[in-house]
Amino acid sequence: NYLTNIVGAAFGEVGEGYEAMKAAAAGATDYENLKLIHKISWLMLYGNLGPLMGLFGTVTGMVMAFTQIAQSVGSPSPQDLAMGIFTALVTTIWGLLVSMPALGGFFFYKIKVQRLCFELSSVASEIVDRFKPVAKGK
């Protein structure tokens, strides 16, 4: 798990001294943090793709509406334009419905992951600090 991977990396350098242990723990901490963030990064992907999907649909709907205007003889009726506008609005709604919960969920879990990383890093640091050399005469 997170904590044992950090402490294990530090213990792997015990023969090299405290500074090497501390450096190994720092490297392992960065790696473990990255692994946790990676697990929730798909939420950010959906959050960012949602508006783009909505924009794509909006542009497609507007192209449909303007194509109808270009192909009509005389003034097009509102019914002629309705399908393109409907497509534009529905895809915008769906894009936002995907994006908003995904981004909200990502930041909710990101805060939890950051708090967990901070707490476990502190515990690992306390364990590694037990190997800090004591100054002579103390």
The first five atom37 places (N, CA, C, CB, O) and aatype in JSON, in Angstrom:
{
  "aatype": [2, 18, 10, 16, 2, 9, 19, 7, 0, 0, 13, 7, 6, 19, 7, 6, 7, 18, 6, 0, 12, 11, 0, 0, 0, 0, 7, 0, 16, 3, 18, 6, 2, 10, 11, 10, 9, 8, 11, 9, 15, 17, 10, 12, 10, 18, 7, 2, 10, 7, 14, 10, 12, 7, 10, 13, 7, 16, 19, 16, 7, 12, 19, 12, 0, 13, 16, 5, 9, 0, 5, 15, 19, 7, 15, 14, 15, 14, 5, 3, 10, 0, 12, 7, 9, 13, 16, 0, 10, 19, 16, 16, 9, 17, 7, 10, 10, 19, 15, 12, 14, 0, 10, 7, 7, 13, 13, 13, 18, 11, 9, 11, 19, 5, 1, 10, 4, 13, 6, 10, 15, 15, 19, 0, 15, 6, 9, 19, 3, 1, 13, 11, 14, 19, 0, 11, 7, 11],
  "atom_mask": [
    [1, 1, 1, 1, 1],
    [1, 1, 1, 1, 1],
    [1, 1, 1, 1, 1],
    [1, 1, 1, 1, 1],
    [1, 1, 1, 1, 1],
    [1, 1, 1, 1, 1],
    [1, 1, 1, 1, 1],
    [1, 1, 1, 0, 1],
    [1, 1, 1, 1, 1],
    [1, 1, 1, 1, 1],
    [1, 1, 1, 1, 1],
    [1, 1, 1, 0, 1],
    [1, 1, 1, 1, 1],
    [1, 1, 1, 1, 1],
    [1, 1, 1, 0, 1],
    [1, 1, 1, 1, 1],
    [1, 1, 1, 0, 1],
    [1, 1, 1, 1, 1],
    [1, 1, 1, 1, 1],
    [1, 1, 1, 1, 1],
    [1, 1, 1, 1, 1],
    [1, 1, 1, 1, 1],
    [1, 1, 1, 1, 1],
    [1, 1, 1, 1, 1],
    [1, 1, 1, 1, 1],
    [1, 1, 1, 1, 1],
    [1, 1, 1, 0, 1],
    [1, 1, 1, 1, 1],
    [1, 1, 1, 1, 1],
    [1, 1, 1, 1, 1],
    [1, 1, 1, 1, 1],
    [1, 1, 1, 1, 1],
    [1, 1, 1, 1, 1],
    [1, 1, 1, 1, 1],
    [1, 1, 1, 1, 1],
    [1, 1, 1, 1, 1],
    [1, 1, 1, 1, 1],
    [1, 1, 1, 1, 1],
    [1, 1, 1, 1, 1],
    [1, 1, 1, 1, 1],
    [1, 1, 1, 1, 1],
    [1, 1, 1, 1, 1],
    [1, 1, 1, 1, 1],
    [1, 1, 1, 1, 1],
    [1, 1, 1, 1, 1],
    [1, 1, 1, 1, 1],
    [1, 1, 1, 0, 1],
    [1, 1, 1, 1, 1],
    [1, 1, 1, 1, 1],
    [1, 1, 1, 0, 1],
    [1, 1, 1, 1, 1],
    [1, 1, 1, 1, 1],
    [1, 1, 1, 1, 1],
    [1, 1, 1, 0, 1],
    [1, 1, 1, 1, 1],
    [1, 1, 1, 1, 1],
    [1, 1, 1, 0, 1],
    [1, 1, 1, 1, 1],
    [1, 1, 1, 1, 1],
    [1, 1, 1, 1, 1],
    [1, 1, 1, 0, 1],
    [1, 1, 1, 1, 1],
    [1, 1, 1, 1, 1],
    [1, 1, 1, 1, 1],
    [1, 1, 1, 1, 1],
    [1, 1, 1, 1, 1],
    [1, 1, 1, 1, 1],
    [1, 1, 1, 1, 1],
    [1, 1, 1, 1, 1],
    [1, 1, 1, 1, 1],
    [1, 1, 1, 1, 1],
    [1, 1, 1, 1, 1],
    [1, 1, 1, 1, 1],
    [1, 1, 1, 0, 1],
    [1, 1, 1, 1, 1],
    [1, 1, 1, 1, 1],
    [1, 1, 1, 1, 1],
    [1, 1, 1, 1, 1],
    [1, 1, 1, 1, 1],
    [1, 1, 1, 1, 1],
    [1, 1, 1, 1, 1],
    [1, 1, 1, 1, 1],
    [1, 1, 1, 1, 1],
    [1, 1, 1, 0, 1],
    [1, 1, 1, 1, 1],
    [1, 1, 1, 1, 1],
    [1, 1, 1, 1, 1],
    [1, 1, 1, 1, 1],
    [1, 1, 1, 1, 1],
    [1, 1, 1, 1, 1],
    [1, 1, 1, 1, 1],
    [1, 1, 1, 1, 1],
    [1, 1, 1, 1, 1],
    [1, 1, 1, 1, 1],
    [1, 1, 1, 0, 1],
    [1, 1, 1, 1, 1],
    [1, 1, 1, 1, 1],
    [1, 1, 1, 1, 1],
    [1, 1, 1, 1, 1],
    [1, 1, 1, 1, 1],
    [1, 1, 1, 1, 1],
    [1, 1, 1, 1, 1],
    [1, 1, 1, 1, 1],
    [1, 1, 1, 0, 1],
    [1, 1, 1, 0, 1],
    [1, 1, 1, 1, 1],
    [1, 1, 1, 1, 1],
    [1, 1, 1, 1, 1],
    [1, 1, 1, 1, 1],
    [1, 1, 1, 1, 1],
    [1, 1, 1, 1, 1],
    [1, 1, 1, 1, 1],
    [1, 1, 1, 1, 1],
    [1, 1, 1, 1, 1],
    [1, 1, 1, 1, 1],
    [1, 1, 1, 1, 1],
    [1, 1, 1, 1, 1],
    [1, 1, 1, 1, 1],
    [1, 1, 1, 1, 1],
    [1, 1, 1, 1, 1],
    [1, 1, 1, 1, 1],
    [1, 1, 1, 1, 1],
    [1, 1, 1, 1, 1],
    [1, 1, 1, 1, 1],
    [1, 1, 1, 1, 1],
    [1, 1, 1, 1, 1],
    [1, 1, 1, 1, 1],
    [1, 1, 1, 1, 1],
    [1, 1, 1, 1, 1],
    [1, 1, 1, 1, 1],
    [1, 1, 1, 1, 1],
    [1, 1, 1, 1, 1],
    [1, 1, 1, 1, 1],
    [1, 1, 1, 1, 1],
    [1, 1, 1, 1, 1],
    [1, 1, 1, 1, 1],
    [1, 1, 1, 0, 1],
    [1, 1, 1, 1, 1]
  ],
  "atom_positions": [
    [[0.84, -1.19, 0.0], [0.0, 0.0, 0.0], [0.87, 1.24, 0.0], [-0.95, 0.0, 1.21], [2.1, 1.16, -0.02]],
    [[0.25, 2.36, 0.03], [0.93, 3.65, -0.08], [2.05, 3.79, 0.95], [-0.07, 4.8, 0.09], [3.2, 4.05, 0.6]],
    [[1.7, 3.6, 2.2], [2.65, 3.81, 3.28], [3.8, 2.81, 3.24], [1.95, 3.73, 4.62], [4.96, 3.19, 3.37]],
    [[3.48, 1.54, 3.06], [4.54, 0.53, 3.06], [5.46, 0.68, 1.85], [3.93, -0.86, 3.08], [6.64, 0.36, 1.94]],
    [[4.93, 1.15, 0.73], [5.79, 1.36, -0.44], [6.8, 2.48, -0.19], [4.94, 1.69, -1.68], [7.95, 2.38, -0.62]],
    [[6.38, 3.51, 0.5], [7.29, 4.63, 0.8], [8.34, 4.19, 1.82], [6.5, 5.86, 1.32], [9.54, 4.4, 1.63]],
    [[7.88, 3.59, 2.9], [8.8, 3.15, 3.95], [9.73, 2.07, 3.41], [8.02, 2.63, 5.18], [10.91, 2.05, 3.74]],
    [[9.2, 1.16, 2.58], [10.02, 0.12, 1.98], [11.12, 0.69, 1.09], [0.0, 0.0, 0.0], [12.24, 0.2, 1.09]],
    [[10.78, 1.73, 0.34], [11.8, 2.38, -0.5], [12.89, 3.0, 0.37], [11.16, 3.45, -1.4], [14.07, 2.93, 0.04]],
    [[12.48, 3.6, 1.47], [13.46, 4.21, 2.39], [14.32, 3.14, 3.04], [12.75, 5.05, 3.47], [15.54, 3.3, 3.14]],
    [[13.71, 2.05, 3.48], [14.46, 0.98, 4.13], [15.43, 0.31, 3.17], [13.5, -0.06, 4.71], [16.45, -0.24, 3.58]],
    [[15.11, 0.35, 1.89], [16.02, -0.21, 0.89], [17.34, 0.55, 0.82], [0.0, 0.0, 0.0], [18.33, 0.03, 0.29]],
    [[17.36, 1.76, 1.35], [18.57, 2.59, 1.32], [19.19, 2.75, 2.71], [18.24, 3.97, 0.75], [20.04, 3.62, 2.91]],
    [[18.77, 1.94, 3.67], [19.23, 2.1, 5.04], [20.76, 2.02, 5.14], [18.59, 1.05, 5.94], [21.36, 2.7, 5.97]],
    [[21.39, 1.2, 4.31], [22.83, 1.07, 4.35], [23.56, 2.28, 3.79], [0.0, 0.0, 0.0], [24.75, 2.46, 4.03]],
    [[22.85, 3.12, 3.06], [23.45, 4.31, 2.44], [23.35, 5.54, 3.32], [22.79, 4.59, 1.1], [23.96, 6.57, 3.01]],
    [[22.6, 5.46, 4.41], [22.48, 6.58, 5.33], [21.13, 7.28, 5.26], [0.0, 0.0, 0.0], [20.29, 7.01, 4.4]],
    [[20.98, 8.17, 6.21], [19.71, 8.87, 6.38], [19.31, 9.69, 5.16], [19.78, 9.77, 7.59], [18.15, 9.63, 4.74]],
    [[20.23, 10.45, 4.59], [19.89, 11.31, 3.45], [19.41, 10.48, 2.26], [21.1, 12.17, 3.04], [18.48, 10.87, 1.56]],
    [[20.06, 9.33, 2.03], [19.63, 8.45, 0.94], [18.25, 7.87, 1.22], [20.65, 7.3, 0.74], [17.43, 7.73, 0.31]],
    [[17.99, 7.55, 2.48], [16.67, 7.05, 2.86], [15.61, 8.11, 2.62], [16.65, 6.6, 4.33], [14.53, 7.83, 2.1]],
    [[15.93, 9.33, 3.02], [15.0, 10.44, 2.86], [14.71, 10.69, 1.38], [15.56, 11.72, 3.51], [13.56, 10.93, 1.0]],
    [[15.75, 10.64, 0.54], [15.58, 10.85, -0.9], [14.73, 9.74, -1.52], [16.95, 10.93, -1.59], [13.87, 10.0, -2.36]],
    [[14.98, 8.5, -1.11], [14.21, 7.38, -1.63], [12.74, 7.49, -1.22], [14.8, 6.04, -1.13], [11.84, 7.21, -2.01]],
    [[12.5, 7.91, 0.02], [11.13, 8.1, 0.5], [10.44, 9.21, -0.29], [11.11, 8.42, 2.0], [9.26, 9.09, -0.62]],
    [[11.16, 10.28, -0.58], [10.57, 11.39, -1.36], [10.21, 10.93, -2.76], [11.55, 12.58, -1.43], [9.13, 11.26, -3.26]],
    [[11.08, 10.17, -3.39], [10.79, 9.66, -4.73], [9.61, 8.71, -4.73], [0.0, 0.0, 0.0], [8.75, 8.78, -5.61]],
    [[9.56, 7.84, -3.73], [8.43, 6.9, -3.62], [7.14, 7.64, -3.33], [8.71, 5.86, -2.53], [6.07, 7.25, -3.81]],
    [[7.21, 8.7, -2.54], [6.01, 9.5, -2.24], [5.46, 10.12, -3.51], [6.34, 10.6, -1.21], [4.25, 10.08, -3.74]],
    [[6.33, 10.7, -4.33], [5.87, 11.28, -5.59], [5.2, 10.24, -6.46], [7.05, 11.91, -6.34], [4.15, 10.49, -7.05]],
    [[5.81, 9.07, -6.54], [5.26, 7.99, -7.37], [3.9, 7.53, -6.83], [6.23, 6.81, -7.42], [2.97, 7.33, -7.61]],
    [[3.78, 7.35, -5.53], [2.51, 6.91, -4.94], [1.42, 7.96, -5.12], [2.7, 6.6, -3.45], [0.26, 7.62, -5.37]],
    [[1.79, 9.24, -4.99], [0.82, 10.32, -5.23], [0.31, 10.27, -6.66], [1.45, 11.7, -4.94], [-0.89, 10.41, -6.91]],
    [[1.21, 10.06, -7.59], [0.85, 9.99, -9.0], [-0.08, 8.82, -9.27], [2.11, 9.86, -9.87], [-1.03, 8.94, -10.04]],
    [[0.17, 7.68, -8.63], [-0.7, 6.51, -8.81], [-2.12, 6.8, -8.34], [-0.14, 5.3, -8.06], [-3.09, 6.4, -8.98]],
    [[-2.24, 7.5, -7.21], [-3.58, 7.81, -6.71], [-4.31, 8.81, -7.59], [-3.49, 8.35, -5.29], [-5.5, 8.65, -7.87]],
    [[-3.62, 9.83, -8.04], [-4.24, 10.83, -8.93], [-4.63, 10.18, -10.25], [-3.27, 12.02, -9.18], [-5.66, 10.51, -10.83]],
    [[-3.8, 9.25, -10.72], [-4.08, 8.57, -11.98], [-5.42, 7.82, -11.93], [-2.95, 7.59, -12.31], [-6.12, 7.73, -12.93]],
    [[-5.75, 7.3, -10.76], [-6.99, 6.53, -10.62], [-8.24, 7.4, -10.79], [-7.03, 5.86, -9.27], [-9.3, 6.88, -11.15]],
    [[-8.12, 8.69, -10.54], [-9.3, 9.56, -10.68], [-9.2, 10.48, -11.9], [-9.48, 10.4, -9.43], [-10.1, 11.28, -12.15]],
    [[-8.13, 10.37, -12.66], [-7.92, 11.31, -13.77], [-8.94, 11.14, -14.88], [-6.54, 11.13, -14.34], [-9.16, 12.07, -15.65]],
    [[-9.58, 9.97, -14.99], [-10.6, 9.79, -16.02], [-11.77, 10.73, -15.8], [-11.08, 8.34, -16.05], [-12.44, 11.11, -16.75]],
    [[-12.04, 11.11, -14.55], [-13.11, 12.07, -14.29], [-12.79, 13.43, -14.91], [-13.34, 12.23, -12.77], [-13.68, 14.09, -15.45]],
    [[-11.53, 13.83, -14.84], [-11.12, 15.08, -15.46], [-11.25, 14.99, -16.98], [-9.67, 15.43, -15.07], [-11.66, 15.95, -17.63]],
    [[-10.91, 13.84, -17.53], [-11.06, 13.65, -18.98], [-12.51, 13.83, -19.4], [-10.56, 12.25, -19.4], [-12.79, 14.57, -20.35]],
    [[-13.43, 13.17, -18.71], [-14.85, 13.33, -19.04], [-15.31, 14.76, -18.83], [-15.71, 12.38, -18.19], [-16.1, 15.29, -19.62]],
    [[-14.84, 15.38, -17.78], [-15.2, 16.77, -17.51], [-14.76, 17.72, -18.6], [0.0, 0.0, 0.0], [-15.45, 18.69, -18.91]],
    [[-13.61, 17.44, -19.19], [-13.11, 18.3, -20.26], [-13.7, 17.94, -21.62], [-11.6, 18.21, -20.33], [-13.87, 18.82, -22.47]],
    [[-14.02, 16.67, -21.84], [-14.59, 16.27, -23.12], [-16.07, 16.62, -23.25], [-14.4, 14.78, -23.32], [-16.56, 16.82, -24.36]],
    [[-16.78, 16.68, -22.14], [-18.21, 16.97, -22.17], [-18.55, 18.25, -22.92], [0.0, 0.0, 0.0], [-19.36, 18.22, -23.84]],
    [[-17.95, 19.38, -22.56], [-18.26, 20.61, -23.29], [-17.83, 20.55, -24.76], [-17.58, 21.78, -22.62], [-18.47, 21.15, -25.63]],
    [[-16.75, 19.82, -25.05], [-16.33, 19.7, -26.44], [-17.33, 18.88, -27.25], [-14.94, 19.06, -26.52], [-17.61, 19.2, -28.41]],
    [[-17.87, 17.84, -26.63], [-18.92, 17.07, -27.32], [-20.15, 17.94, -27.54], [-19.29, 15.8, -26.5], [-20.77, 17.9, -28.6]],
    [[-20.49, 18.73, -26.53], [-21.62, 19.65, -26.67], [-21.37, 20.69, -27.75], [0.0, 0.0, 0.0], [-22.27, 21.0, -28.53]],
    [[-20.18, 21.22, -27.8], [-19.84, 22.2, -28.83], [-19.88, 21.57, -30.21], [-18.46, 22.79, -28.58], [-20.37, 22.2, -31.16]],
    [[-19.39, 20.36, -30.35], [-19.45, 19.66, -31.62], [-20.89, 19.5, -32.08], [-18.77, 18.29, -31.52], [-21.21, 19.73, -33.24]],
    [[-21.75, 19.1, -31.17], [-23.17, 18.96, -31.5], [-23.82, 20.29, -31.83], [0.0, 0.0, 0.0], [-24.67, 20.37, -32.72]],
    [[-23.43, 21.33, -31.12], [-23.97, 22.66, -31.38], [-23.6, 23.12, -32.79], [-23.46, 23.68, -30.34], [-24.45, 23.61, -33.53]],
    [[-22.35, 22.95, -33.14], [-21.9, 23.34, -34.48], [-22.61, 22.49, -35.53], [-20.36, 23.19, -34.61], [-23.03, 23.01, -36.57]],
    [[-22.75, 21.19, -35.28], [-23.45, 20.31, -36.22], [-24.9, 20.77, -36.4], [-23.41, 18.85, -35.73], [-25.4, 20.82, -37.52]],
    [[-25.56, 21.08, -35.3], [-26.95, 21.56, -35.38], [-27.07, 22.86, -36.14], [0.0, 0.0, 0.0], [-28.01, 23.05, -36.93]],
    [[-26.13, 23.77, -35.91], [-26.18, 25.05, -36.62], [-25.9, 24.85, -38.12], [-25.17, 26.05, -36.02], [-26.5, 25.52, -38.96]],
    [[-24.98, 23.93, -38.44], [-24.73, 23.61, -39.85], [-26.0, 23.06, -40.49], [-23.57, 22.59, -39.99], [-26.33, 23.41, -41.62]],
    [[-26.72, 22.19, -39.76], [-27.99, 21.66, -40.28], [-28.98, 22.78, -40.54], [-28.6, 20.63, -39.29], [-29.65, 22.81, -41.57]],
    [[-29.08, 23.72, -39.59], [-30.03, 24.82, -39.74], [-29.64, 25.72, -40.92], [-30.1, 25.66, -38.44], [-30.51, 26.09, -41.72]],
    [[-28.38, 26.06, -41.04], [-27.96, 26.93, -42.14], [-28.03, 26.21, -43.48], [-26.56, 27.43, -41.89], [-28.27, 26.85, -44.51]],
    [[-27.81, 24.91, -43.49], [-27.98, 24.15, -44.73], [-29.44, 24.21, -45.17], [-27.53, 22.67, -44.54], [-29.72, 24.35, -46.36]],
    [[-30.34, 24.12, -44.23], [-31.77, 24.19, -44.54], [-32.11, 25.57, -45.1], [-32.63, 23.91, -43.27], [-32.9, 25.68, -46.04]],
    [[-31.53, 26.61, -44.54], [-31.76, 27.97, -45.05], [-31.23, 28.08, -46.48], [-31.07, 29.04, -44.13], [-31.89, 28.63, -47.35]],
    [[-30.03, 27.55, -46.7], [-29.41, 27.65, -48.03], [-30.18, 26.87, -49.08], [-27.97, 27.16, -47.98], [-30.23, 27.27, -50.24]],
    [[-30.79, 25.75, -48.69], [-31.47, 24.9, -49.66], [-32.92, 25.3, -49.89], [-31.42, 23.48, -49.2], [-33.55, 24.85, -50.85]],
    [[-33.45, 26.14, -49.04], [-34.87, 26.48, -49.18], [-35.05, 27.56, -50.24], [-35.46, 26.94, -47.84], [-34.19, 28.42, -50.44]],
    [[-36.18, 27.49, -50.9], [-36.55, 28.51, -51.86], [-37.42, 29.5, -51.09], [-37.31, 27.9, -53.13], [-38.49, 29.14, -50.6]],
    [[-36.97, 30.71, -50.99], [-37.69, 31.69, -50.19], [-37.26, 31.59, -48.74], [0.0, 0.0, 0.0], [-36.19, 31.06, -48.44]],
    [[-38.07, 32.08, -47.86], [-37.78, 32.05, -46.43], [-38.16, 30.7, -45.84], [-38.52, 33.18, -45.69], [-39.27, 30.23, -46.06]],
    [[-37.25, 30.07, -45.09], [-37.6, 28.79, -44.46], [-38.54, 29.03, -43.29], [-36.33, 28.04, -43.99], [-38.5, 30.08, -42.64]],
    [[-39.37, 28.07, -43.03], [-40.29, 28.17, -41.89], [-39.55, 27.77, -40.62], [-41.55, 27.27, -42.1], [-38.5, 27.13, -40.69]],
    [[-40.08, 28.14, -39.48], [-39.46, 27.72, -38.22], [-39.34, 26.2, -38.11], [-40.26, 28.26, -37.03], [-38.38, 25.69, -37.53]],
    [[-40.31, 25.47, -38.66], [-40.23, 24.01, -38.62], [-39.04, 23.49, -39.42], [-41.53, 23.39, -39.17], [-38.45, 22.47, -39.07]],
    [[-38.67, 24.21, -40.49], [-37.53, 23.79, -41.29], [-36.22, 23.91, -40.49], [-37.45, 24.63, -42.57], [-35.3, 23.11, -40.68]],
    [[-36.15, 24.88, -39.63], [-34.93, 25.13, -38.85], [-34.93, 24.41, -37.51], [-34.75, 26.62, -38.63], [-33.88, 24.28, -36.87]],
    [[-36.08, 23.95, -37.09], [-36.23, 23.41, -35.73], [-35.32, 22.22, -35.44], [-37.66, 23.0, -35.49], [-34.77, 22.12, -34.35]],
    [[-35.15, 21.32, -36.4], [-34.35, 20.13, -36.13], [-32.88, 20.48, -35.87], [-34.45, 19.15, -37.3], [-32.27, 19.92, -34.97]],
    [[-32.32, 21.38, -36.64], [-30.94, 21.8, -36.43], [-30.76, 22.5, -35.09], [0.0, 0.0, 0.0], [-29.79, 22.24, -34.37]],
    [[-31.69, 23.37, -34.75], [-31.62, 24.08, -33.46], [-31.81, 23.1, -32.31], [-32.68, 25.2, -33.4], [-31.13, 23.19, -31.28]],
    [[-32.75, 22.16, -32.48], [-32.98, 21.14, -31.47], [-31.7, 20.33, -31.24], [-34.14, 20.22, -31.9], [-31.32, 20.08, -30.09]],
    [[-31.05, 19.92, -32.3], [-29.8, 19.16, -32.19], [-28.75, 19.97, -31.43], [-29.27, 18.78, -33.59], [-28.07, 19.45, -30.55]],
    [[-28.64, 21.24, -31.77], [-27.66, 22.11, -31.11], [-27.93, 22.2, -29.61], [-27.67, 23.51, -31.74], [-27.0, 22.1, -28.81]],
    [[-29.17, 22.39, -29.24], [-29.51, 22.55, -27.82], [-29.37, 21.25, -27.03], [-30.93, 23.07, -27.69], [-28.84, 21.25, -25.92]],
    [[-29.83, 20.16, -27.6], [-29.77, 18.87, -26.89], [-28.32, 18.44, -26.67], [-30.53, 17.78, -27.67], [-27.97, 17.97, -25.59]],
    [[-27.48, 18.6, -27.68], [-26.08, 18.19, -27.49], [-25.36, 19.09, -26.5], [-25.34, 18.19, -28.83], [-24.47, 18.63, -25.79]],
    [[-25.73, 20.35, -26.45], [-25.15, 21.24, -25.44], [-25.55, 20.78, -24.04], [-25.6, 22.71, -25.68], [-24.72, 20.73, -23.13]],
    [[-26.81, 20.45, -23.87], [-27.29, 19.97, -22.57], [-26.55, 18.7, -22.17], [-28.81, 19.72, -22.62], [-26.09, 18.59, -21.03]],
    [[-26.44, 17.75, -23.08], [-25.77, 16.49, -22.74], [-24.3, 16.7, -22.43], [-25.92, 15.5, -23.87], [-23.75, 16.06, -21.54]],
    [[-23.67, 17.59, -23.16], [-22.27, 17.89, -22.87], [-22.1, 18.44, -21.46], [0.0, 0.0, 0.0], [-21.17, 18.05, -20.74]],
    [[-22.99, 19.34, -21.07], [-22.92, 19.92, -19.72], [-23.29, 18.89, -18.66], [-23.84, 21.13, -19.62], [-22.71, 18.88, -17.58]],
    [[-24.27, 18.03, -18.96], [-24.67, 17.01, -18.0], [-23.56, 15.98, -17.75], [-25.92, 16.3, -18.48], [-23.48, 15.4, -16.67]],
    [[-22.72, 15.77, -18.74], [-21.56, 14.88, -18.54], [-20.47, 15.62, -17.79], [-21.02, 14.36, -19.91], [-19.87, 15.08, -16.86]],
    [[-20.23, 16.85, -18.18], [-19.08, 17.61, -17.67], [-19.22, 18.02, -16.21], [-18.89, 18.83, -18.51], [-18.29, 17.82, -15.42]],
    [[-20.33, 18.57, -15.85], [-20.46, 19.13, -14.5], [-20.27, 18.1, -13.39], [-21.8, 19.79, -14.35], [-19.48, 18.34, -12.48]],
    [[-20.97, 16.96, -13.43], [-20.72, 15.98, -12.35], [-19.31, 15.39, -12.4], [-21.74, 14.86, -12.43], [-18.72, 15.1, -11.36]],
    [[-18.78, 15.21, -13.61], [-17.43, 14.64, -13.71], [-16.4, 15.58, -13.09], [-17.08, 14.36, -15.18], [-15.53, 15.13, -12.34]],
    [[-16.48, 16.87, -13.39], [-15.53, 17.82, -12.81], [-15.74, 17.97, -11.31], [-15.67, 19.19, -13.49], [-14.78, 18.05, -10.55]],
    [[-16.99, 18.01, -10.88], [-17.28, 18.07, -9.44], [-16.73, 16.85, -8.72], [0.0, 0.0, 0.0], [-16.13, 16.98, -7.66]],
    [[-16.94, 15.67, -9.29], [-16.43, 14.44, -8.7], [-14.91, 14.42, -8.67], [0.0, 0.0, 0.0], [-14.31, 14.0, -7.68]],
    [[-14.29, 14.88, -9.76], [-12.84, 14.9, -9.81], [-12.28, 15.76, -8.69], [-12.35, 15.4, -11.17], [-11.37, 15.33, -7.99]],
    [[-12.79, 16.96, -8.52], [-12.23, 17.85, -7.5], [-12.57, 17.36, -6.09], [-12.75, 19.27, -7.69], [-11.78, 17.57, -5.17]],
    [[-13.72, 16.72, -5.91], [-14.06, 16.13, -4.62], [-13.02, 15.05, -4.25], [-15.49, 15.51, -4.66], [-12.47, 15.06, -3.15]],
    [[-12.77, 14.14, -5.19], [-11.81, 13.07, -4.92], [-10.37, 13.57, -4.9], [-11.96, 11.98, -5.94], [-9.54, 13.02, -4.19]],
    [[-10.08, 14.59, -5.68], [-8.73, 15.15, -5.68], [-8.38, 15.69, -4.3], [-8.6, 16.25, -6.74], [-7.27, 15.49, -3.81]],
    [[-9.33, 16.38, -3.68], [-9.1, 16.91, -2.34], [-8.89, 15.76, -1.35], [-10.28, 17.81, -1.9], [-8.03, 15.84, -0.48]],
    [[-9.68, 14.71, -1.48], [-9.52, 13.54, -0.6], [-8.16, 12.89, -0.8], [-10.65, 12.52, -0.85], [-7.49, 12.52, 0.16]],
    [[-7.75, 12.75, -2.05], [-6.46, 12.14, -2.36], [-5.33, 13.01, -1.81], [-6.29, 11.93, -3.88], [-4.37, 12.49, -1.23]],
    [[-5.42, 14.31, -1.99], [-4.38, 15.2, -1.48], [-4.27, 15.12, 0.04], [-4.65, 16.64, -1.9], [-3.17, 15.1, 0.58]],
    [[-5.41, 15.07, 0.71], [-5.39, 14.97, 2.17], [-4.77, 13.65, 2.61], [-6.82, 15.11, 2.74], [-3.95, 13.6, 3.53]],
    [[-5.17, 12.57, 1.94], [-4.62, 11.26, 2.26], [-3.11, 11.23, 2.01], [-5.32, 10.16, 1.44], [-2.36, 10.72, 2.84]],
    [[-2.68, 11.77, 0.88], [-1.25, 11.81, 0.56], [-0.48, 12.59, 1.62], [-1.02, 12.44, -0.83], [0.59, 12.17, 2.05]],
    [[-1.02, 13.72, 2.03], [-0.34, 14.53, 3.05], [-0.22, 13.77, 4.36], [-1.09, 15.86, 3.27], [0.85, 13.74, 4.96]],
    [[-1.31, 13.15, 4.81], [-1.3, 12.43, 6.07], [-0.35, 11.24, 6.04], [-2.7, 11.97, 6.42], [0.44, 11.04, 6.97]],
    [[-0.42, 10.45, 4.97], [0.44, 9.27, 4.9], [1.9, 9.65, 4.68], [-0.02, 8.35, 3.77], [2.8, 8.97, 5.18]],
    [[2.15, 10.72, 3.94], [3.53, 11.19, 3.77], [4.12, 11.64, 5.11], [3.58, 12.36, 2.75], [5.3, 11.43, 5.38]],
    [[3.28, 12.26, 5.93], [3.75, 12.69, 7.25], [4.11, 11.49, 8.12], [2.68, 13.54, 7.95], [5.12, 11.5, 8.82]],
    [[3.27, 10.46, 8.07], [3.55, 9.25, 8.85], [4.84, 8.6, 8.35], [2.37, 8.25, 8.76], [5.69, 8.21, 9.15]],
    [[4.99, 8.48, 7.03], [6.21, 7.88, 6.47], [7.43, 8.7, 6.85], [6.11, 7.77, 4.94], [8.48, 8.14, 7.16]],
    [[7.31, 10.02, 6.83], [8.41, 10.89, 7.2], [8.8, 10.69, 8.66], [8.05, 12.36, 6.95], [9.99, 10.68, 9.0]],
    [[7.81, 10.53, 9.53], [8.1, 10.29, 10.94], [8.86, 8.97, 11.13], [6.81, 10.27, 11.75], [9.76, 8.88, 11.96]],
    [[8.49, 7.95, 10.36], [9.16, 6.66, 10.47], [10.61, 6.79, 9.99], [8.42, 5.58, 9.64], [11.53, 6.3, 10.65]],
    [[10.8, 7.44, 8.84], [12.15, 7.61, 8.3], [12.99, 8.48, 9.21], [12.1, 8.22, 6.88], [14.2, 8.26, 9.34]],
    [[12.38, 9.48, 9.86], [13.13, 10.37, 10.76], [13.7, 9.64, 11.96], [12.24, 11.5, 11.23], [14.62, 10.14, 12.6]],
    [[13.19, 8.48, 12.27], [13.75, 7.68, 13.37], [15.17, 7.22, 13.06], [12.86, 6.45, 13.65], [15.91, 6.83, 13.96]],
    [[15.55, 7.27, 11.8], [16.89, 6.85, 11.39], [17.83, 8.03, 11.24], [16.82, 6.09, 10.08], [18.97, 7.86, 10.81]],
    [[17.37, 9.21, 11.6], [18.21, 10.39, 11.52], [19.32, 10.27, 12.56], [17.37, 11.69, 11.75], [19.05, 9.96, 13.72]],
    [[20.55, 10.52, 12.15], [21.65, 10.39, 13.12], [21.52, 11.43, 14.23], [23.02, 10.54, 12.4], [21.12, 12.57, 14.0]],
    [[21.88, 11.01, 15.4], [21.85, 11.9, 16.56], [23.22, 12.55, 16.67], [21.48, 11.13, 17.87], [24.26, 11.89, 16.53]],
    [[23.22, 13.85, 16.93], [24.48, 14.58, 17.07], [25.23, 14.05, 18.3], [24.23, 16.12, 17.2], [24.62, 13.75, 19.32]],
    [[26.53, 13.94, 18.19], [27.35, 13.44, 19.31], [27.28, 14.41, 20.48], [28.83, 13.24, 18.86], [27.26, 15.63, 20.31]],
    [[27.25, 13.86, 21.65], [27.2, 14.66, 22.86], [25.76, 14.9, 23.31], [0.0, 0.0, 0.0], [25.54, 15.6, 24.3]],
    [[24.8, 14.35, 22.62], [23.39, 14.57, 23.02], [22.78, 13.29, 23.48], [22.57, 15.17, 21.87], [21.61, 13.27, 23.85]]
  ]
}
